Amino acid sequence: MKEDKKNSIYKSFMIVIITALITCIITTIIIYNYFMIRMGKVSESNVIANAINNFVETISGKEINVVPDIDEKLSDIKGKLNELYIGEIDEQKMTEGALEGYVSALGDEYTEYLTEDEMSALMQDIEGSYVGIGVYIAQNTQTNQIAVIGVIKDSPANKVGILAGDVIKKINDEEYTGEQLTQASNMMKGLEGTKVKVTIERDEKEIDFDIAREKIKFKYVDSEKLENNIGYIRISSFEGECADEFKNAYNGLKSQGIESLIIDLRNNGGGLVNQSLEIAEAIVPKGAKMLITSDKNGNEEISVSKQDPIVDVPIVILVNEYTASASEILTAAIKENVQCTVVGTQTYGKGIIQGIFPFQDQKTGLKITIQEYFTPNHNKLHKIGIKPDEILELPEEWQGQVTIEREYDNQLNRAVEILSNE
C-alpha cells in the first residue's frame, strides 16, 4: 500500500516537472519570436506557427520543412525593396500584382483575382451595357490564344469585319496571350468615341483594325417567323434578363401561329446559369432534371423544373464549336428531356461554373471555379462538349460570320427541312 502511494506521488511529481519544462520551452520560444518580430525578422501572424514548429523540432530533434508564411515572405521582399531598390515603388500596383499572381498559380484560367477595373467591367457585362467594340472572347487553352467566339450584330467589330474564329494577337500593338483574357477585354473597352487598334490573326495572316469604341447595349434575343409556320429564336448570350426576352419572343411567335421552333445557340459563349435554367424551365416538363452540379467535396445538387412549360412545339437546336457553358446547359437540358434534334458541330465543352465573390470594399473580388456541371443524364461536358444529332459544317467562306445569307446557311436550312417534314 505504501509502495503504491510512493509511486503515485512520484508520477504526480514527474508530471508537474514535465509540464513546467514544456511551459518554459514554449514561453521561451514565443518570447524569442516576439523579439524577432520587433527586429523585423518574422511576421506577427506567423509567431504562433513558428513557436509550435520550433517546439516540435526541440523535443523531436528533427527539422520540419514548412512552407514559409506568405506574409513573412512578402514582408522580407518589401523590406529588401525599400532598402535597396533604386526606382519608384507603387505599393498598390505591387499588391494587385501579388494577389493576381497568387490566384493565377492555381493554373485554372477561369479562377482569377479581379481588380477594381476588372470587377467594374464584369458587372457592366452582366448588367447588359458597356463601351467597347462588341466581341465575345475566350481563351483557347490548347494554344493559349484569345479567340473571338462571337461578334455582336451591328457593333463596331461587326462593322469593320472581325469574325468569330479570329485570334486576337495585339491590342494597341501590345501582344496578349490567352491567360491575359481579362486584361485584353479591358483594353478594348474605354471612352465612347475613342479608338483602339486590334490586330487579329486569320488564315495565318495578321490584319489590323482601327476601331472606334461605341456604347454596346446588348439585345440578347432575336426572333422571326420563317416559312411553314416555323419560329426562329437566336440567343446571343445569357446575360441581363434574356430569359424574359426569350419568353416574350416565343409568345410573340406563338401568336403568329408558329407550329415548331428553331433555337439558335451558335457562337453563344454562355453567361448566367440562372438565365439558362429559366429558359430550360419554359421548355422541359415540370419535375424534370435540368442540371446536376458537383462541388469540390463531391456534393451534388440537382436543379429541377418547378413550372409547367410554355413551349409545346417540336424543336431543333443549332450549335457550333463556340456554343459553350450556359448554352451547353440549355442544349443538354432540352436534348435529354424533350424530343428535339441538335444540328451543327461539336460544342466547346466548358462544363464548370464560376462564382463572383466581392471583397469587403465591393470594388475588387475573386472569380472562382466552384462547381462542375453534368447533364440531366449525368453525362460529363467539361472538355468534351455535346455531339449534335446531325453534324453539319457551314460552308468554309461563311464560318465565323455573325450574319449569314440565308441561302448559304445550310445548318439553318437543314433545321427548317427537319421541322417541315414533321
N, C-alpha and C positions, 0 to 999 in steps of 0.2 A: 504493500500500500504506500509506504514511504517512498519506495523507488519510483512508483508511478507518479507521485506528486512531484518528485525531483525532476523527472523527465518533462512533465507538463510545464513546470517553471522554466526549465532550460529552453524549451521550444518557444515559449512566450517571449523570453529574453532575446532569443535569436531573431524572432520576427520583428521586435522593436528595433534592434540594431540594424537589420537589413533595410527596414522601412526608412529609418533615419539616414542610412547611407544613400539609398535611392533618391530621397528628397534632396539631400545635399548635392548629389551629382546633377540632378535636373535644375536645381536652383543656380548652381554654378554655371551650367551651360546657358541658361536663359539670361543671366547677368552678362555673360560673355557676349551673347548675341546682341543684347541691348547696347553695349558699348560699340559693337561692330556697326550697328545702325547709326550711332552718333558719329562714327568715323566715316560713314558713307560706304561701308564695305558690303552691306546686305540690306535688302528692302524690309520695311516693317512688316509687310504682310507675310513674310517668309520666316519670321523669327521662331514661331512655334514649330513649324515643319523642320527647321534646322535643328532645333533643340531635340526633337524626337529622334531625328536621324542620327545626330551626334551621340545621343544616349544609347541607341541600339548598337551603334558602332563600338561604343565604350565597353558595354557588357558582353558583346559577342566577339569582339576582337576582329571583326570583318568590316571591310569598307563597303558601303552601299552606294551603288551608282544611281543617282537620282537626277532626272532632268531638271536643270535649274528653273526656278520660277520665272515666268515671263517678266514680271515686274522687276525682278532683280537684274535680269539681262538688260532690259530697257533702261534701267537706272544707270547701269555701268556704261552703256552706249551713250546715253545723254551726257553723263559726266565727262567722258573722254572727248566727245564732240565739242562741248562747251569749253573744255580745257585747251584743245589743240586745233580744231577746225578753223581755217583762215577765212572762210566765206561766211555769208549771212545764213542764219538758221531760221526757217519758217516752221515754228513749232506745230501749228495747226496742220500744215501740209504734211509734215512728217508723221504726225499722229494718224492722219487719214491713211497715209501710205502703209503704216504699220498694221492698221486694222484691216485694210484691204488684203494685204499680203497674208495675214494670219488666217483669214477665211478662205482665200483662194488656194491655200496649201492643202485644203481638203481634196482638191482635184475634181470637184463637181462644178461643171461650167454653169449650172443653174443656181448654185448657192453663192451668194455674194453679199459683201458689205455695201450698203447704199449710202453714198454721200448725200449732202443736202440737195445738190443739183439733181442727182440721180433719183432720189426719193420724189422730188417735185415732178420730174419728168414722168416717172411711173404713175403717179397719181393723175397727171394730166391725161395720159393714155387711157387709164381706167375710166376717167370721167368723160372722155369722148372728144376732146379737142386739144390741139397744140399747134405751135407754129413750127413748120419744118418742110420736108419735101414730099412726104406721103408714101413711105415704103415700109413693108414688113420685112424684118431681117431675122436671121437665126444663125447660130454657129454651126458650121459643118465640122463635126467632131473628128471626121476622118482626115480632113485636110487642114483643120484649124484655120478656116477662112470664114469670112462673113458672106453668107448667101442671101440674096434677095428672094424671099419666098412669096411675096405678093406686092402689088402696086395699087394704091388707091385710085379708083377711077376719077379722072379729071384733076388729079393732083399735079403739082409741078413735076414730079418724077415721071408721071404718065405722059405729060405733055412733051417732055424732051426725049422720051423714048427708052427709059430704063425698063427692063423686063424682069419678070420672075425667072430665076435661074442665073442671072448675072451675079458676079462676085465683086463685092466692094473691096478694092485694093488700097485706095488712098482717099483721104478727105483733106482738102486744102494742102495737098502734096505731102501729107504725113501718112506713112503706112500704118495699117491696122490689121491685127490678126483676129481670129475667131474668139480668142479669150478676152479681147477688148471690145466685145459687143456693146456693152452699155456705154462705154466712152465714145464709141463711134456713133451710136444713136444720139447721144447728147450733142456731139459736134455738128450733126446735121440739123439740129434744132437751133433756134435763135430768134432774133427780132424780125418781125414781118417786113419784107421788102429787101432785106439784106441777102447777099449771095453766098453760096457755098460751092466749092469745086469738089466734085465727086468723080473719082477715077474708078471705072469698073473694068472687069475682065470678061470678055465674051469671045468664045471660039479662039482662045489663046491670044487674043489681041486686047490691048488696053485702049479704052475710049474715055475721054474727058468730057464732063458735062458741067457747065456753069449754070447753077440753078438758083432762082430767086425763091426764097422761103415765103410760104403763104400760111395763113391760118387754116389748119386742116380740121374740118368739122366732119366727124365720121357719120356716115349713113351705113349702118351695118347690114341692112336687108334691102334687096331689090326684088321686085316681082313683076310678072306679066302673065297674061293668058296666051297660050300657044294654040296651035291647031288641034282639032279633035278634042276640044274641051280639056286640054292638059294645062295645069298650072305650073308655073316655074318660080321658085324662090331661091335666090342666091344669098348666102350668109358670108360676109367677108371676114368677120371677126366676132368673137363672143365677148364684147365689151358693152359698157353702158347699160342700156335697157333693151338689148337686142331680142330678148325673149318676147317682150311685149310687141316689138316691131314684127317679129315672125308671126305671132298670133293675129295681129291686125292685118298683115299681108294675106295670111291664109283665109281669114274671114272675108276679106275683100274679094279674093278669087272665088271663094265658095259662092258668094252672092252673084258672081258672074256665071255660075253654072259649071264649074270645073268638075271633072269626074276622076281625075288622077293627078299626081303631083310629082314634080322633079325637084329635089333639094340639091343645090349645087354647093359643095364644100371645097371645090378646087382652090388651091392657093390660100386656104384659111389656116393660119398657123396656130389657132387656139384662142385663149383668153380666159375668161372667168368660168370656172367649172359650174357654178350655180346657174349661170345663164344657159349653159349647155343642157344641164339636167332639167331646167324648166321647160325647154323646148321638147326634150325627150318625153317629159310628162304629158305634153299635149298630143303625143303620138302613140305611146305604148299603153297597154291595158293597165287599169288600176290594179295595184298589188304586184306588178311585175318588177323584177330586179332591173335596175338601170346601171349600177356601178358598184364595184367592190374595191375598197381601198384597204391598204395594209400599212401600218406604221412600223417604226424601227424595231419594235418588240414582237412584230408578227400579229398584233391585234387587228382584226378585220372589222370593217364597218360596211354595211350594205345599205345602199340608197334604193329605196323602193318608191314607186309611183303611188301617190296618195289621192290622185284625181282621175276622173273619167276623161279619156282623151277627146279632143275636138276634131282631130284629123281622122277621117273614116274612108279614105280613098287609097287605091294602090299607089305605091311609092317606088321611085328609082332615085338612088343617091349617086352623085358624081363626085369622084375623089381623084387625087393625083399624089405625086411624091411630096408635095408641100402641104398636104392635108395632115394636120398634126394636133396632138394634145386634146383640147376640148372638142375639136372636130372629130377626132377618133372616138372619143367617149360617146358622142351623139350617134356616130355611124354604127358603132358596136351595139348600143342600146336599141336602136331601131332594127338592125340586121338580125339580132338574136331574140327579138320579141314579136315582131310582126313580119308578115310576108312582104319582102321587098327585094330589089335587085340592086347591087352595087356595081357601078361601071367606072372604068378608068384604069389607073395604075396603082401599084402598091403604095400605101400611105407612109408617112415619115417615120412613125414609131417612137413617139415621145410619151412614155407611159408613166411619168412621175409628176407629182403635184407639188407646187411651191406655196409657202405661206409668207405673207409680209408681216414683219414684226417691228413696228416703230420703237425707237428708244424713248426715254422719258422726255427728251426735248421735242418729240414729234416731228423732227426735221430730218433725222437720219434713222437708219434702221438696218434690218437684215432681211434678205430674201433667202429662205431655207427650203431645201427639198425635204418635205416632211412625210410624204406618202408615195407608195407605188400603187398604181391602179390596174385593175383587171376587168375584163368584160363581164357581163352578167353570167356567162357560162364559165367564168374563171379562166379565160384564156389570157396569156401574158401578151402585153403590147409593146413594152419598152424595148427599143432597138429591133423590133420585129415588124410592127405595123399591121395593117389589115389588107388582106389579099382580096381584090374585087371578085365578084362572081363572074364578071366578064372583063378580061384585061384588054384594054384598047388604048393605044398611044395616039395623041394628036399628031397631025402632020408636022414634020420637023420644023417647018418655017413658022408655025403658029405656037410652038411650045414656049411657054413663059409669058405670052401676051395676056394682058388684062382683058382686053376686048377682042373677041374672035368673031370674024364674019361668019354668020350662021351657016352658010353653005360649006365652010371648011371645018366647022365644029363637029367632027364625026362622033365625039362622045355624047354631046347633047342630042344629035340626030339619032343615035342609037337608042338613047333613053326614050325619045319620042316614039320610035318604032316599037319598042318593047311595050309601052303603055297603050299604043294604038291597037295592038293585037290582043289586048287582054279583054 
